[in-house]
Amino acid sequence: MAKADIGLIGLAVMGQNLVLNMARNGYRVAIYNRTTQTMRDFLATHPDQELNGAETLEDLVAGLSRPRKIMLMVKAGQPVDAVIDQLKPLLDPDDLIIDGGNSHFKDTERRSQELDQSGLRYLGTGISGGEEGALWGPSIMPGGQEEAWELVEPIFEAVAAKVNGDPCVTYIGPRGAGHYVKMVHNGIEYGDMQLIAEAYDIMQRGLGLKAPALHEVFAEWNKGKLESYLIEITSDIFTHIDDETGMPLVDVILDQAEQKGTGKWTSQDALDLGVPMPTITAAVEARILSAYKEERIAGSAVLSGPKAAMDVDEKAMIETLRDALYEARIAVYAQGMALLNAASHEYQYKLQYGDIARIWRGGCIIRARLLEDIRSAFSRNPGLPNLLLAPAMQEIVDQHRGALRQIVQAAVEHGIPVPAMSSALTYLDGYRTFRLPANLIQAQRDYFGAHTYRRTDRAGVFHTQWTSPDAETSD
């Protein structure tokens, strides 16, 4: 049997689809799964593919061309460490391990350093696109040694999604950079999904639109500036009918949104780095609140509020909502890109933001027409600290300035919660405000804790003895 070009461990759906993607693009793949029967069944289902089955890790390693390249598609956390520990004694210096799961970037940092000391190459690789993307072309975000990237660059470019022939993969940076960028991708994904859900809620509760009408709205939105994968699938969701009840399927799905933690990781690291991420954090908190179903049922019976029904021009409201969603989406991307900027400096990743936006244009969950504008903005000014400062983005925000404010106001008046939209508006308002009330907060901190403050009229650090007027000293 011919030696395989690459090995893959973990034959859940994502792993299986990546294997088929690689094989379809001309690569022989050696496969291993902890449950051997799963591997055997997969081989039996795809007898026409260039696949080598391995019943042990020793067989997998022995069946690979050198330097060996092995991709892990196993559950993040301890299982990744366990497989790495099993592989290390079987591999030679310069062999490559690739973690293609949703690992936390700090775990990837640790593993990268440990394997580098062992002489092994390592890539922590973010992969976005879900099951379909894995099969037909995902967005791929590899981080690690550059020489490790060069080993798999042809394979990854072949299997990645393409936009106008351009593969949606690039070398991200050292150590945990790939998984960090994937984490931020998922944070943006959380924010965008919550914004879309809030738009849906306003239309179905505020305007009384049913599933067929909602399908038409989102389908029309997907033809314009809101064009994106998430808008596209949202339109499709409203066409599905439940076989048991005959109702739109979305109407019988329980309103409890689950999460795997990547959005929370984004907010946590943003707090550690001191980067405001209000919309992404609001989206995480909205999912958490949705889990309190029994308490919300109890609250709905005793807590009163305004009626959700809106007496407005439906067509005009939908157009305003479209513009508001677009502006809020820009705020989410701005927050995510600002976090990447801070992380690049803090962790010395040397991220290329234009390239990141470029590879997000296809294959991944947050792919959207807007990303071409974002790519262009960072291509023109790679050192841009915030997307909102790009002239093209300024123009867009100015054009939609009133829409988001109008929608948030209408939602508040009718008791429809819009935590993501309102936080996006607050972020935009805060970012454009020359003087925030933080001066009072700093005065309070100095009053009760002698934390000092700086002044607007001269340099230095100052403290006031607040209980004795006019007693001011400079450090």
C-alpha positions, 0 to 999 in steps of 0.5 A: 500500500502506498504511503499516505500524504497526511494522517487524520485522527478522529472520525466524527463528522468534521474529521470524515468530511475533511478526509473526503475533501483531501482525498477529492483533491488528490491526497492519500489520507491515512485514518485512525479512530479510537473506535476501530469499527468507526474507521472500518465502516468509513472505509467500507462506505468510501471504497473508491477513495485513496484512504489507508485505514490504521487500527493502531497509532503505530500503524498510522505513523508507519504508513505516512510519508516523511516528514510525517503530518498528522491532523487531530480532529478530537475534542478540545482539552484533555483528549488533545493532550492525551493523543499528543502524548501517545504520538510523541514516542512514535514520531521523529524530529521535524514530524508535524502534529496539527490540532484542527479542533476548537482548542483554547489558544492558551492550551495551544501556546503551551503545547507549541512550546512543549513540542518545540522543545521535543523537536516536533513541529506543531500547528494549532489550526482554526477551521470554520465552515461546519460540516459542509465547509469541511467537505467542500472548503472551509476557512483555515487559520493555521498558527505555529512555526512557519516551516510547519505551515510550509509542510502543509501549505499545498494541502490546506490551499487545495482543500480550503474554500476559494473566493475568485480562485483565492484560497481562504487560508493563510499563515496566521502567526506563531504558536497560538495565533491560529486558534486565537483568530478562530476564537475571535471569529467565533466571538464575531459569529456570536454577535452576528447571530444575536443581532439577526435573532433580535431583528427576527424578534422585532419583526415577528413580535413587533410587526407580527410577521409569520415565517413565510414573510420572514423568509421573504425579508431575509431572502431580499436582505441577502441580495444586498449589503447584508449578503452573508452566510448567516442571513442566507441560512436564516432565510432558509430556516423559515421555509422548513415545516415541522412534520409532526405539527405542520407548523414552521419548524422554527416556531416549535424549537425551544428558545434556549441557545446553547454554546461551546464556550468560544464566545465566552473565551473571546469576552474573557480575553478581551477583558484581560487585554482591556478591549471593549467587546460589549456586543459580543459579550451581550450575545454571550449573556443573551444565550446564558439568559435564554437558558433560564427558561423556567424562571423566564416563564415565571417572570412572564406571569408576574412582570408587566411591560408594554405591548410588543405590537408596533403601530408603524409602517411595516415596509418602512420599519423593515427598511430601517431594521435592515440598515440598523442591522448593517450598522450593528454588524459593522460594530461587531466586526470593529470590536473583533478586529480591535481585539485582534489588534491588541492581541497581536501586540500583547502576544507578539503574533504580528497578525495581518488583519487584511489577510484575516478578513480575506480568508474569512470571505469564504468557507467560514460561518461569518463570511459576508459581503462586508468582509471585502470592505474590511479587507480593503480598509486594512490593506490600505492602512495595515496599522488601523487601530479600529475599523471605525476609523477607516474612511469607508467605514465612517461613510457607511456609519454616517449613512446609517446613523439614525437607523440603529438608534431608531430601532433600539428606541422602538424596541425599548418602547415596546419591551422587546429586548435587544441587548446586542443592538443596544450595546452596538449603538452604545459602542458607536456612541462611546467611540465617537464621544470626545469626553466621557463621564469617566472623569467622575469615576476617576474622581470617585476612585481618588476620593475613596481609594487615593487612586490618583488622577490626571488632569486635562490642563497639565501633565502629571499624576495628582491626588486630592485630599477630598475632605479638605477643600483645595488641598491638592498635591502632585506626585 
